[in-house]
Amino acid sequence: AQRVTQPEKLLSVFKGAPVELKCNYSYSGSPELFWYVQYSRQRLQLLLRHISRESIKGFTADLNKGETSFHLKKPFAQEEDSAMYYCALRIQGAQKLVFGQGTRLTINP
Amino acid sequence: DAGITQSPRHKVTETGTPVTLRCHQTENHRYMYWYRQDPGHGLRLIHYSYGVKDTDKGEVSDGYSVSRSKTEDFLLTLESATSSQTSVYFCATASGNQPQHFGDGTRLSIL
């Protein structure tokens, strides 16, 4: 069965420090991965999708099929990055997403 | 934001009462979804729709039903609400192979 795991429920780093939010997936097909961000009491917003290979708000993520990972990284954290981050897997041929449990990122001043 | 409107935004009700949440979209997207968001569980799919009158169950469908009589509206009904259904409910839509876009959420409390 397909599964997305975000091992850290909470992550706290200081402003200016590097950030890495981990995401691992289990899926037998060809994966399509996403990162969504949810700022306090707001809707989920798409941050990244792996096929676009963009850098949004300084964040990047690389799909590593060998390690079945899609970790989210940013070299220098900013206070406005504090939010809930969700990794999601789209099932091939379907329009359904499987979400991880989420990681709450807090950036300390 | 794909023109997604959820109503109501907040609701408090009692155990055993029926509750209907509405998701309205203006983008003519084919796919619509209902999720619930709970601490420690992330987002879990309740039901989804791939067209008018075409719906299917998600991961946590027990106790919920849906209807989609027209493209723009997707209704989620709790026939007899229970306290375990206290949650934040999100609607999402998608078109073709594009990513899902989410509404603002409905905060539902069952007392």
Contacts between the chains, C-beta under 8 A, distances in Angstrom:
chain1	res1	chain2	res2	distance
A	6	B	42	7.8
A	9	B	40	7.2
A	34	B	99	6.2
A	36	B	102	7.9
A	42	B	104	7.4
A	43	B	1	7.1
A	43	B	90	7.3
A	43	B	102	4.7
A	43	B	103	6.2
A	43	B	104	4.9
A	43	B	105	6.4
A	44	B	43	7.6
A	44	B	90	6.8
A	44	B	92	7.9
A	44	B	102	4.3
A	45	B	102	7.6
A	46	B	99	5.0
A	46	B	100	7.9
A	46	B	101	7.3
A	49	B	99	5.9
A	86	B	42	6.0
A	86	B	43	6.6
A	95	B	31	4.7
A	95	B	48	7.7
A	95	B	50	7.0
A	95	B	94	5.4
A	95	B	100	7.7
A	96	B	33	7.9
A	96	B	45	6.5
A	96	B	48	6.5
A	96	B	58	7.5
A	97	B	45	7.4
A	97	B	100	6.1
A	99	B	35	7.9
A	99	B	42	4.4
A	99	B	43	4.4
A	99	B	44	7.4
A	100	B	42	5.6
A	101	B	40	6.1
A	101	B	41	6.3
A	101	B	42	4.3
A	102	B	42	4.7
A	102	B	43	8.0
